[in-house]
Structure formats: C-alpha cells, structure tokens
Amino acid sequence: MLKVKDYNIGDTEALYNLGKALSSPVRIEMLRHLYGKSLIIGEIAKEMDLPASSAAFHLKILEKAGLIRMEEQPGTRGTTKMCNRKIDLLTIDLIKGNNDPDIHNVANMEMPVGAYTDCQVTPTCGLWCEDGAIGQEEDMALRFYYPERVRAGILWTSSGYVEYKFPNEVPQQACPKRLTFAGEICSEAPGYREEWMSDITVWINGVDCGTWTSPGDLGARRGRLNPPSVQNGSTQYGIWVTWAVDGEGCRVNGELVGDTKIEDLHLMEESFVRVRLGNRPDARYVGGFNLFGRHFGDYDQDLVLTVEY
C-alpha cells in the first residue's frame, strides 16, 4: 500500500523540517536505499561508504522530518536501530493554510472520473475499473454509456471531452472568491507515447478557464497505485494539474493563462457547477486525454472541485 503524506502551506515547522531533510543529496540517496526494504544504520553506512556516525546524523534529520522511522532492535552487541521509510508520496498544498481575510469557508467536492453527465469521445477510448475493462463492444464509444461507468478508475479518449456536474454547496448568500479544479491527467495515444503532446482545456459553466499542454501519454513505468488488472505497456499515470480562477484571472498550476475572473463563472445561478475537460477541435495538439481516479495512477484522489468563499 502506497504511504501518502499531505502538507499545506500552514504547516510551517513541518515544511521547514521537510525542506532541511531533502536539501542534502546524501539524505535523498538514503531514501532511495530504503525503498521497499528495512536496513540498520550500519548496513546503510556500508552501502553508501559512510562512517556510521555520519549515517546516524543524516538519518536523525530524516526521522525528525517524518520521512523514516527508526526502531531499536536487539543486536549482537546491545541494540541497533532498524530504519524504515514512512512516506512514498508527499504533496504540498500552497493554498490551504493561507490566512486570506476575504475567505471564511471552503466547499470541497470530489467526483469519480466515470460520473460524467455528458461526453464526446473518439477511439482509442475506453474505461477501466479494478476488475478490468468496462464493456466489450467493438463500438468503443458505446462503452461510455453503460451505468457501470461510474466504477471507472481510468478514462481515456483520443479527442473530444467529458463534462461533470458538481453539486454547488456554496450557500446562496455567499460570495465566491476562488475556484479550483484539479485531477491527474495525461495525453492519450494507442498503448502509450511519452512525447505525445495534447492541449487540454477546462471550461467552468461554459467559460474557458485555460489550457494545459500535457507532455505525453505516460507509461514507461507503472502507476504507483495501479491494481494488477492494469497491464504494462499501457498508460500508467498522469500529472496532477490544477486550474484556478479568482478575482485576478485564471491560472494553470499557478501560471496566469487568461483574464477569466471568478465573477465571469456566475457560480450562484445554478445548484451545480458544470465542468468540461477536453481538446478544442482547433487546438495545436489534439492528443486526447487520460483521467485517473482513486486507486489508479499516482494520486489517490478523484477529480476535485473547491470553491472558497
């Protein structure tokens, strides 16, 4: 089971200790040595050709950051310390934890990748759940209309779009200040192609909120969470991408990409928020897309919509 740790910008001391731990190439190499196995301090020192005292010093810093666990074990001469890695994947949220006086509450919603309300897809396309492919018909697009599509952990299409309706949980009298939409995404090519680019756009309530260019369809290694039913040689994981809209404009992964503002989305006019993700027909790179949900890819999350108000 993948061990995941989430940090946010408000975790000042934890982020300081984490940054200190990861600032040394020696300590990063120690984390590599501890991947999938436990070692005592002397074994780590020997493998890395370090004095035992130096190895112990670096391991103590990693322990303080919460990246490893050291447990005393009986040895031939007293006790020794067994070292184990505690974290496989860490994320740092640079939004949550900020003290913005204009933001008092947050509405956060997750949506399975297969719970779309509308779609337009073209082969190669399909849906995959933990048991395997959803639908077996030769008409690949037909598979997208089966009720069991909501079980999908991976969704892919060579072009087109999928659209979701998230429940709008913002109180009617509230004033939205910022909206973010995020998910694990990559391009789509038959099998996989690491350099297959795709311009992927998000629309909120029909309004263009920016385009992100995926570098490729990623499959050269296994996705960290993928069940055994996902075979090697196919798409394995994506990149976590965040679209954000506030009072200044819209951003993709923090980079300003357009002048669409939060008020342009008219969030309070409906009981839902309509989110469409796909390729523009006139995009430079119409390279399709893969979407990953819980228990697939590298991030154990579905599609996430957050509204701060």
ABEGO torsion letter per residue (X at the ends): XBBBBBBBAABAAAAAAAAAAAABAAAAAAAAAABGBBBBAAAAAAAAGBBAAAAAAAAAAAAAAGABBBBBBBBABEBBBBBBBABABBBBBAABGBBBAABABBBBBBBBAAABABBBBBOBBEBBBAAEBBEABABAAAAAABAAAAABABBBBABEBBBBBBBBABBAABBBABBBBBBBBBBBBBEBBAABBBBBBBBBGGBBAEBBBBAEBBAABBBAABBAABBBGBBABBBBBBBBBBAAEBBBGGBBABABBAAAAGAAABABBBBBBEBBAABABBAEBBBBBBGBEABBBBBBBBBBX
